[in-house]
Amino acid sequence: MIKIKDMYKIYTMGDVEVRALNGITLHIKPKEFVSIIGPSGSGKSTLMNMIGCLDTATSGEYLIDGIPVENMSEDDLAVLRNEKIGFIFQGYNLLPKLTALENVELPLIYRGISPSRRRELAEAALARVGMESRMNHKPKELSGGQQQRVAIARALSNKPSLILADEPTGALDSKTGIEVLEMMKDIHKEGNTVVLITHDSKIAAHAERIVTISDGKITGDTTSKEGIEA
């Protein structure tokens, strides 16, 4: 699913060279549930941007579903993101003037899917996360947990190969956060590859595999007993 080899991301700030990623090699198999954990400044957000094709590396190789991405144009990367990756963000990233249904339909519009089919897929995705009764509500009319459910439905709507979740419980209370994590586990059990970015070891433990990153390098790669038994 994901093959990264010897990846570097180097920024130059004046005379200072900052290696946000310093020789990362990482393989993630199809249908794995992996958490990537590290403190602020560790490089995990940069790695997330690389996995999500939101940025390109200074050097190294990256293949997603066997497709090499390092030399792709911005337009080709946008198409790849839309076809292969469903994003879930800490801040939900819902458009405030659109209903839940319309927000979920957005990635389907970019894929050129017909209006009737878009609605069908969006309604199914909202039903999957228990939001079918709130599909005509706008974000301001929904709780944080409900907004995150809509964001998850949006990520699922185009049936991507990979779900990439960046601190998906960061803006939620602990009870709602657990509900969202249980939903992530269900998504994984249904056959999706899930990569969860977090700074919290308790959140990371919900995945089957925990990859630790520090100073732009992978410093640990272990199996999570809690994640496997869940």
C-alpha positions, 0 to 999 in steps of 0.5 A, a space after each residue: 500500500 505505502 512504500 517509502 524509501 530513504 525519504 528526506 525533506 530538507 528546508 533551508 532557513 537562512 544559513 541553517 539546514 533543517 531536516 524535517 525528514 532525515 532518511 525515512 523508510 517505511 512500508 505499510 501493507 494493505 488493510 493495516 491500521 498504523 499509528 505514527 506518533 511523535 512530539 511536536 517537531 518530530 517530523 510526523 506532520 511532515 511525514 503525514 503530508 508526504 503520505 497524503 501527497 500534500 507535499 513532495 520530498 527533497 529526495 527519496 522514493 514513495 509509492 502508493 498502491 504501486 504508483 511512484 509519486 515523487 515526480 508527479 505534477 501538482 495536477 496529477 497529485 491532486 487526482 491521486 489524492 482524490 482517488 486514493 486517499 480519504 483525509 480526516 483532520 483535527 479541525 474537521 475542515 467542513 465548509 460552513 455554508 454547506 450542509 453535511 450532505 453537501 460537504 460529503 459530496 465535495 470530493 465526488 464532485 471533483 471526480 466528475 460523478 453525476 449529481 444523483 450518484 453523488 447524493 447516493 454515495 454521500 447519503 450512504 457514507 453519512 448513514 455509515 457514521 450514524 448521521 443520516 438524520 442530520 444530513 441537511 444541517 450545517 456545521 454550526 448546527 452540529 456538535 464537534 463529534 457530529 462534525 467529525 462524523 461528517 468529516 469521516 463520511 466525507 473521507 469514506 465517500 469516494 471509497 479510497 484505498 487509504 484513510 489518513 487521520 491527523 489527530 482526529 480526536 484532538 478537538 473532542 472531549 474524551 468520551 466523543 474521542 473514544 467514539 471516533 476511535 471506535 469508528 476508525 477501528 470499524 472502518 479498518 475492519 471493513 477493509 480500509 488501510 488506516 494511518 493515524 497521526 497523533 502525539 498521544 500514546 493512549 490514542 496510538 495504542 488503538 492501532 495495531 502497529 505503532 511507528 515512533 518518529 523523532 528528529 525526522 527519523 523512525 525510532 520505533 516500530 512495534 505491535 500494539 497489543 491493545 490494538 490487536 485485541 480490540 
